């Protein structure tokens, strides 16, 4: 089947039918719709008009697509939301992707320390913990004697007026000490390549509440708009690879860690940031294991459960997840890997394809899918049929049995040739020189 990019929702019923017919005549089995960024401004003379996501006109185009796909016998898959990773304008900052940020200061005692943290905190950031540790001769923090002094964060007063927030004349014990302030901070990452009306924050994949909001806003709304068709329009909902940059935290992590690992992480937080002796790997392992639990329980599992509840399958690219990728793939109905960068070489692809096919074998999934031909060559238009054939063979040898072409760009006649194109090679649509082959 093929991924099909819609640019800025600038689509018409006539062109939708024309391109779906091209796909059907070419022998493609199905189409996965992925709305992405606009490539042209509105131009009435040329018949170009971008249509905002969530508008009735947009959903009208979606219903037309579902009807035409059914008429032509094409499987119809749909990318929830727009672009990747999941997110949008309805995701508030408190449910957006988050990271752990650290402030550090070495001090010598005995003395008093006043440290105004106000200038270092931005927007929705929150202090997770403050840990004071003696510094060993090796420059490592001595966690056996660490002190959690989060409760010492207070208003800083001058002449009875509040001038800041932080440590106010904290008594530093004898010796060399390292103070580390751990801050729960939004990454600020925005959805990549969104269509009009879907710009916004990437959701927090470790927080089930964030996914549930996304599914209500996009998934439930989309299925409700397709109900008048009177038939199950969507075969699978698609989740693209988790390219969530810098997200290594969630606001309720400390409580989840204590519940799942049986101890308080606060005194050992420095071990996440720097070498703190022989137990460092153990604390880091528990930290990673907790994040894995949270992304499985807060994202992959509820996504599959929502899909089953609504009679659709979840086709998921789990690679990039901060967690047990094999188990994440196992929770999907269709695990999907990826064939990216010079994928026409006969070599084992452990990073993407083999993870998906291994999960399919281990958990008895009949279909192991792969996004294929992505960035097969750079720049655009360098890919040949010979390269595609080699990439296809290599993909099959890695245990994949469903090819998803990456990809087909929606491109109306008035766009000319090569027409509208997605920035990432490979391009395979009706404007390609060798499309008829």
C-alpha positions in Angstrom: 0.0 0.0 0.0 1.1 3.6 0.0 1.3 6.6 2.2 -0.6 9.5 0.7 0.3 13.1 1.7 -2.3 15.8 1.6 -0.7 19.3 1.7 -2.6 21.8 3.7 -5.9 20.1 3.0 -5.8 21.7 -0.5 -7.6 18.8 -2.0 -10.7 18.5 -4.2 -13.2 15.6 -4.6 -12.3 15.3 -8.3 -8.6 15.1 -7.7 -9.1 12.7 -4.8 -11.0 10.3 -7.1 -8.4 10.7 -9.9 -5.5 9.8 -7.7 -7.2 6.9 -5.9 -8.0 5.6 -9.4 -4.3 5.9 -10.4 -3.4 3.9 -7.3 -6.1 1.2 -8.0 -5.0 0.9 -11.6 -1.4 0.5 -10.6 -2.2 -2.5 -8.4 -1.8 -0.9 -5.0 -3.9 -2.6 -2.3 -4.5 0.3 -0.1 -3.8 3.9 1.0 -2.8 5.5 4.2 -3.8 9.2 4.4 -1.4 11.5 6.2 -2.3 15.3 6.3 0.8 17.5 6.3 2.0 21.1 5.8 0.7 23.3 2.9 3.0 23.8 0.0 1.3 26.7 -1.7 -0.7 29.8 -0.6 -4.3 30.1 -1.7 -4.7 31.0 -5.4 -8.2 31.2 -6.7 -7.1 31.5 -10.3 -5.3 28.2 -10.1 -7.9 26.5 -8.0 -5.6 26.2 -4.9 -7.3 26.6 -1.6 -6.0 25.3 1.7 -8.7 23.8 4.0 -8.3 23.8 7.8 -8.3 20.5 9.7 -11.5 20.0 11.8 -13.5 22.2 9.4 -16.7 20.6 7.9 -15.2 21.1 4.5 -12.1 19.0 5.5 -14.3 16.2 7.0 -16.4 16.3 3.8 -13.2 15.6 1.8 -12.4 12.8 4.2 -15.8 11.2 3.8 -15.5 11.4 0.0 -12.1 9.7 0.2 -13.5 6.8 2.3 -16.4 6.3 -0.1 -14.1 6.3 -3.2 -11.6 3.9 -1.5 -14.4 1.5 -0.8 -15.8 1.8 -4.3 -12.3 1.0 -5.7 -11.7 -1.8 -3.3 -8.8 0.0 -1.6 -8.0 -0.5 2.1 -8.2 2.9 3.8 -5.8 3.7 6.7 -5.7 7.0 8.5 -2.9 8.8 10.5 -4.5 10.1 13.7 -3.9 13.8 13.8 -1.4 15.4 11.4 2.4 15.1 11.0 4.2 13.4 13.9 4.5 12.7 16.8 1.0 12.9 18.1 -0.1 16.3 19.4 -2.0 19.4 18.3 -3.5 22.7 19.4 -5.7 21.1 22.1 -2.6 19.8 24.1 -2.0 22.2 27.0 1.5 22.8 28.2 1.0 20.7 31.3 0.2 17.6 29.1 3.0 18.3 26.6 6.3 16.4 26.3 8.6 17.0 29.2 12.2 16.7 30.3 14.3 16.7 33.4 16.5 19.8 33.7 19.2 20.3 36.3 20.8 23.3 38.0 24.1 22.6 39.8 26.2 24.5 42.3 29.3 23.5 44.4 29.7 25.1 47.8 32.0 24.8 50.8 30.9 24.8 54.4 30.4 25.7 57.0 28.6 28.6 55.5 25.2 29.9 54.6 23.8 29.7 51.0 21.2 31.9 49.5 20.3 30.8 46.0 17.6 32.6 44.1 16.1 30.1 41.7 13.5 32.4 40.3 15.6 33.7 37.3 16.3 30.0 36.3 12.6 28.9 36.2 10.7 29.6 33.1 6.9 29.3 32.5 5.4 26.0 33.5 8.6 24.6 35.1 8.4 22.9 38.5 11.0 21.9 41.0 11.0 18.1 41.4 13.7 17.9 44.1 16.8 19.6 45.6 19.6 17.2 46.7 22.7 18.2 48.6 25.5 15.7 48.4 29.1 15.7 49.9 31.6 15.7 47.1 34.2 12.9 47.2 37.9 13.2 46.2 36.8 11.6 42.9 34.4 14.5 42.3 31.5 12.1 42.6 28.6 12.9 44.8 28.4 10.7 47.9 24.8 9.4 47.7 25.1 7.5 51.0 25.2 10.9 52.8 22.9 12.9 50.4 20.3 15.2 51.9 17.0 15.9 50.2 16.3 19.6 51.0 13.4 20.3 48.7 11.4 21.5 51.7 14.0 24.2 52.2 12.8 26.0 49.1 11.2 29.2 50.4 10.4 32.8 49.6 13.5 34.9 49.7 12.8 38.1 51.6 14.5 41.5 51.6 13.2 44.2 54.0 10.1 41.9 54.4 9.4 42.0 50.7 9.5 38.8 48.5 12.3 39.1 46.1 12.5 35.6 44.8 12.1 31.8 45.5 14.9 29.5 46.4 17.3 28.6 49.3 17.5 31.4 51.8 20.5 31.2 54.1 20.6 27.4 54.0 23.3 26.2 56.5 26.0 24.4 54.5 27.6 21.6 56.6 31.3 21.2 56.9 33.2 20.2 53.7 32.6 20.3 50.0 29.0 19.9 48.9 27.2 19.8 45.6 23.6 21.1 45.3 21.5 19.9 42.4 18.1 21.3 41.6 16.0 19.0 39.4 13.3 20.7 37.3 10.3 19.3 35.5 10.4 21.2 32.3 8.3 21.2 29.1 10.4 20.4 26.0 8.4 22.9 24.0 8.5 20.5 21.0 5.9 21.2 18.4 4.3 18.6 16.1 6.5 18.2 13.0 5.0 19.0 9.6 1.4 19.6 10.7 -1.4 20.7 8.4 -3.3 23.9 8.9 -5.2 23.8 12.2 -3.1 21.0 13.8 -0.1 23.1 15.0 0.7 22.6 18.6 2.6 20.8 21.3 3.6 17.1 21.1 1.8 15.2 23.9 3.5 13.6 26.9 3.7 10.0 25.9 4.2 8.9 29.5 0.9 10.4 30.6 -2.2 8.5 29.8 -4.3 11.6 30.3 -2.5 13.3 27.4 -3.2 10.4 25.0 -6.9 10.2 26.1 -7.3 13.9 25.4 -5.7 13.4 22.0 -8.0 10.4 21.2 -11.1 12.4 22.2 -10.1 15.4 20.2 -8.9 13.6 17.0 -9.9 10.0 17.1 -13.5 10.2 18.4 -14.2 13.3 16.3 -13.0 11.7 13.1 -15.0 8.5 13.6 -18.1 10.5 14.5 -17.7 12.5 11.3 -17.5 9.3 9.3 -20.5 7.7 10.9 -23.0 9.0 8.3 -21.3 6.8 5.7 -23.0 3.8 7.3 -19.9 1.5 6.9 -16.6 1.0 8.7 -14.5 3.5 6.8 -11.1 3.1 8.4 -9.2 -0.2 8.5 -6.3 1.0 10.7 -5.2 4.1 12.5 -1.5 4.8 12.1 1.1 6.1 14.6 4.3 7.2 13.1 7.8 6.8 14.7 8.2 8.4 18.1 10.6 11.2 17.2 10.0 12.9 20.5 13.1 14.9 21.1 14.5 15.3 24.6 11.4 13.8 26.4 12.7 11.9 29.4 10.3 12.8 32.2 6.6 13.2 33.1 5.0 15.3 35.9 3.9 12.3 38.0 7.2 10.4 37.6 8.3 10.5 41.2 5.0 9.0 42.5 5.0 6.3 39.8 8.6 5.4 40.6 7.9 5.0 44.3 4.8 2.8 43.5 6.5 0.6 40.9 10.1 0.3 42.3 9.3 0.4 46.0 11.6 3.2 47.1 12.0 7.0 46.8 14.2 8.1 44.0 14.8 11.6 45.4 18.1 11.0 47.3 19.5 9.2 44.2 18.5 11.7 41.5 22.1 12.9 41.1 22.9 9.4 39.7 20.7 10.1 36.7 22.9 13.1 35.9 26.4 12.0 36.7 28.4 9.0 37.9 27.7 8.5 41.6 29.5 5.3 42.3 28.8 1.6 41.9 25.1 1.8 42.3 24.7 4.4 39.5 23.7 1.7 36.8 21.1 0.3 39.2 19.3 3.6 39.8 19.5 4.4 36.0 18.0 1.0 35.2 15.1 1.5 37.6 14.6 5.0 36.1 14.5 3.6 32.5 12.3 0.7 33.6 9.8 3.1 35.1 9.7 5.2 31.9 9.2 2.0 29.9 6.3 1.0 32.2 4.7 4.4 31.8 4.9 4.6 28.0 3.5 1.1 27.7 0.6 1.8 30.1 0.1 5.4 29.2 0.4 5.3 25.4 0.8 2.0 23.5 -1.7 0.0 25.5 -4.5 2.5 25.6 -4.0 3.3 21.9 -4.6 -0.3 21.1 -7.5 -0.5 23.5 -9.2 2.5 21.9 -8.7 1.1 18.5 -10.3 -2.3 19.4 -13.2 -0.5 21.1 -13.9 1.4 17.8 -13.4 -1.6 15.5 -10.2 -0.5 13.9 -6.7 -1.8 14.1 -3.6 0.1 15.4 -0.7 0.1 13.0 2.2 1.4 15.1 5.8 2.4 14.6 7.2 1.9 18.1 10.9 2.6 17.3 12.1 5.7 19.0 10.1 5.0 22.1 11.7 5.5 25.5 10.9 1.9 26.6 10.7 -1.7 25.7 10.2 -1.4 22.0 9.4 -5.1 21.4 6.6 -5.1 23.9 5.4 -1.8 22.5 5.2 -3.4 19.1 3.5 -6.4 20.6 0.6 -4.2 21.9 -0.1 -3.0 18.3 -2.3 -5.0 16.0 0.2 -4.4 13.2 3.8 -3.6 14.2 5.5 -1.4 11.6 9.2 -0.9 11.1 10.9 1.4 8.8 13.3 1.1 5.9 15.3 4.4 6.0 18.5 5.6 4.3 20.1 3.5 1.6 17.7 0.6 2.4 18.6 -1.2 -0.8 21.6 -2.8 0.8 21.4 -6.5 1.7 22.0 -6.1 5.4 20.1 -6.8 8.6 18.2 -3.8 9.9 18.1 -4.2 13.6 17.1 -0.6 14.4 13.8 -0.7 12.7 12.7 -3.6 10.5 13.9 -6.6 12.7 12.3 -5.1 15.8 8.9 -5.1 14.1 9.2 -8.5 12.5 10.6 -10.0 15.7 7.6 -8.7 17.7 5.3 -10.1 15.0 6.9 -13.6 15.3 7.1 -13.6 19.1 3.5 -12.4 19.6 1.9 -14.1 16.6 1.0 -11.0 14.6 0.1 -12.1 11.1 1.2 -8.8 9.5 4.6 -7.2 10.0 4.6 -3.9 8.1 7.4 -1.5 7.1 7.4 2.1 5.8 9.7 1.5 2.8 11.9 3.6 0.5 12.2 6.5 3.0 15.3 8.6 2.1 16.4 5.8 -0.2 18.6 8.4 -2.0 19.1 12.1 -1.5 18.3 14.6 -2.9 14.8 14.0 -4.4 14.3 12.2 -7.7 17.4 10.1 -7.6 15.6 6.9 -6.8 15.3 4.2 -9.5 13.2 1.1 -9.8 16.3 -1.0 -9.4 16.9 0.6 -6.0 13.3 0.0 -5.0 13.5 -3.6 -6.0 16.6 -4.2 -3.9 15.1 -2.3 -1.0 11.9 -4.5 -1.2 14.0 -7.7 -1.3 16.0 -6.6 1.7 12.8 -5.7 3.6 11.3 -9.1 2.9 14.5 -10.8 4.1 14.1 -9.0 7.4 10.7 -10.7 7.9 8.4 -7.9 6.7 5.4 -8.9 4.7 3.6 -5.6 4.2 5.2 -2.8 2.2 4.0 0.8 2.8 5.4 3.0 0.0 6.9 6.3 1.3 5.3 7.8 -0.6 2.7 9.3 -2.8 2.2 13.1 -2.9 -1.2 14.5 -3.8 -0.6 16.8 -6.8 -3.3 18.3 -9.0 -2.8 19.0 -12.7 -2.4 22.7 -12.2 0.7 22.0 -10.0 2.5 20.8 -13.2 5.4 18.4 -13.1 7.1 17.3 -10.9 4.2 19.0 -9.0 3.7 19.0 -5.3 6.3 16.8 -3.6 7.0 15.8 0.0 10.5 16.9 1.2 11.6 13.3 2.1 12.5 11.0 -0.8 11.2 8.7 -2.3 8.5 10.1 -4.5 6.3 7.6 -6.3 3.2 9.1 -7.8 1.5 9.8 -11.1 4.0 12.5 -12.0 7.0 10.2 -11.7 8.8 9.5 -15.0 8.5 5.7 -14.5 5.1 5.6 -12.8 3.6 3.5 -15.6 6.2 0.8 -14.9 
